[in-house]
């Protein structure tokens, strides 16, 4: 049985001490959230450790939300995204997906949902290069690279992480956004 608090007063004292120890203020919690944490600390099934985990998770959510807001503000303030050409819809769409991943703080290696022929990918590479040329020097966007398709299986890179998925021929579009490197993998069908 986990260690638990005998009453809400003890739980309140312990959770306040934990919040202070982790440099966090109770003011970031609504009264309902705080009462839930106290209830967890007093519950014999969960106890003090789970209440501390709940506090830490909430603190993490607040910090992640603040980081997302900072990344969104950086995108909004950057002069580059509005400059995207209407004549490069696929490249603009892919860049939009990478921007969304940047703002959300998601994975940096993404797979494009639609497979392409070599000819279609060649057009996207041309669009990517055109988009890259529009990025101002003071933009948070940089290092646009459009790799030629590679046979990943032939290069010994067929496995996708720790999954059973495999890849064959892929093209890669890379960009750095706010100092973070992103890669969009595009499967080539021919």
N, C-alpha and C positions, 0 to 999 in steps of 0.2 A: 504494500500500500504506500502510495507517495506521501511525503510530508505535506500537511495541510494546516491552515490556520483554524483556530478554535472559534473565532468569531470575526465579524466584519471590521471591528476596531483593529485587531491584530493584522488582518489582511491589509487594511488601509495603511498602517504603519510600515509593514514590510514592503508593500508595493511602492509607497512614496520613497522609501530608502533605496529600493532598486532603481526607480526612475532617476533619482538624484545621482546614484552611483554610475548610471549609464548616460549621464548628462542630458536628461530629458525632463520636460516639465509636464506635470499633470494637466496643465491648462490646455494641452493639445487634445485632450480627451473630452468628449461630451459626458455629462453626468451618467447617461445610460451606458456608455462604453466603460467608464470607470467602474460602475456597479457590476457590470458583467465580469470584469477582471477580478473584482473582489469575490464575486460568486465562485469563479473558477478556483481561486486560492483557498476558499473554504470547502470546496467540494472534495470529498474523500476519494472520488474516482480520478480527479485531475491534480489538484493540489498546487503548491507554491510554484514548482518548476513550470507547469503549464501556464500559470498566470504570468510568470516572467516571460515565457515564450510569446504569450499574447501581447504583452506590452512591447516586446522587441519587434514583433511583426507589425504592430501599428506604427511604431517609430520608423520602421523600414518603409512602410507605405507612404508616410508623410515625406520622408526624404526622397523617395523615388518620384513622388508627385512634384516636388520642388525641382528635381533634376529635369523632369519632363517639361515643366514650365520654362526652365532656363533654355532648354534645347529648342522649344517652340519659339521663344522670343528671339533666339539667334537666327532661326530660319526666317521669321517674319521680318527681322531687321536687315537681312542680307539682300543686296540688290539683285542677286542672280536669278532665283526661281521665276520672277515675273518676266524675265527675258527669254524664256524658253520658246523656241520657234514653233509655230503651228504646223510647219512642214516636217516635224520630227515627232509624230504622235507616239510611236512605240518607245523611242528613247525617252521622251518626256514622261510616259507612263511608268517606265522602269525606274527612272529617277524619282518619280513620285512615290513609288513603293519603298525605295531606299530612304527617302526623306522620312516617310512614316516610321520605318524601322529605327531610324536615328532618334526621332522624337520620342518614340515609345521605349527606347533603350533595349530593343530586341536584338535577335541574332544578327550577325554581320555577314554571314554567308547564307544567301537566299537562293531559292530555285524559282525560276520563272515558270508559271503554270502552263504556258503554252509552248509546245515544241515548235521548232522552226526548221525550214529547209536551209541549206547552205546559202541559197540566194537571198532568202528573207533575212537571215542573220547578217549577210554582207551589207544589206540595206540598213539594218539597225546599227551596225558598226559605223557606217558612214554618218548616220544621224548622231550617234554618240560623239563622234569626233566634231561634228558641227556644234553640238550642244557645248562641248568642252571649250570650244573657241570663244563662246560667249561669256564664260565665267570671268568676272573682273579679278584683277590681281589681289584685291583686298577682300575677296569673298571667302566664306568658310568652306566653299567647295573647291576641290582641286584634285590633281593627280588622276584625271580621267584616262582610263586605259581600256581599249577594246581588243582583246586577244583573238587571234585566229582560232578557229575550232581545233580542238585537240582530241585525239582518241585516248581518253583517260584510261581505258582498259589496257591498251597497248603500252602505256607509260607506267603501268603498275599502280594506278590510282583509281581503280574501278570501284572500290568499296566506298560507301557513303557513311562516314563516321563509324559508330558501333552498330549500325543497322545491317539488315540483310539486303538492302537496296544496293544496286550496282549502277554504274554509269558507263556510257560508251563514249560517243563523241559529244563534246560540250564546247560552247563558246563562253567566255567570261567577260563581263563588263564590270570594271572597277572604278570606284570613286572614293575620295576621302571627303568626309563631311564633318566639320568641327573637330578635326584631328582623329577621327575614327575611320578606319578602312572598311569599305563594304565591297562585296562581290556578289553579283547576280549571275548565277549559273544558268545557261540556256542549253537545253538538250537539242541536238541537231538530228534531224530524221534521216538524212541521206549522206 
